[in-house]
Amino acid sequence: QELSQFFGTESSILFGSAFGANSAFFEAALTERDDVFLDQDLHPSFLSGVRLSKCRSSFFSISEIPKLKKGLVESTAANRVIVTPALSSRSGNVCSLKGLVDLIDARTLVFVDEGHSLGTIGDKGKGLCHSLGVTRNVDLLFSSLEKVLGGANGGIVSGRSEFIELLRQNGRPYLFSNSLPQYVVEGAREALRILREEPERVTSLHRKIALTHEELTK
């Protein structure tokens, strides 16, 4: 509930690992009749989930929105899913989320990995979707307790309540893994409190990033 309030989503679920959180939905919900369009900078855990689902998959670059749009138009799948990182851990690029949101229709879902943007982008570190005001246009957000929230392990999926309930009932990494230790959960709750009550930490982070970039490019 605290995570849902923080992100501004309907519901959330915690997994024992971020890898499990990132991979669970695809196997649980998609079949060979569905198409998934994967950003080439995605974490490998998403690719593992897609392979288990046996759905059709293709890759795109966030700089190639017209190519992605063409693939969506040509797709005859029952469901089409676009998956992208908000902030790429490989390139450092920030996703053009508004461009993706414009592609949504009744058959298209958008999933965003906020693993590296949680705590680093937007008001109180709420991530890119919140910063751009598109949280309600995104079907699922993925994130982690393993980075800014300070835990040794743990993954987050947050978004539409029907999808979260599907994961509770059918997500294998959720059903067949141990629960997170209480100390990890409480540590993450404290980290969320700090983000909410001390937003200057995110501002300070961006100042330091700008200074480091300036010094490195001299």
Salt bridges, closest charged atoms under 4 A:
GLU2 OE2 - ARG189 NH2 2.61
GLU27 OE2 - ARG172 NH1 3.68
ASP35 OD1 - ARG56 NE 2.55
GLU74 OE2 - LYS70 NZ 2.58
ASP105 OD2 - ARG80 NH2 2.49
ASP139 OD1 - ARG160 NH1 2.67
GLU162 OE2 - ARG160 NH2 2.56
GLU165 OE1 - ARG168 NE 3.92
GLU186 OE2 - ARG189 NH1 3.31
GLU190 OE2 - ARG193 NH2 2.59
GLU197 OE1 - ARG193 NH1 2.71
GLU198 OE1 - ARG201 NE 2.67
GLU215 OE2 - LYS218 NZ 3.05
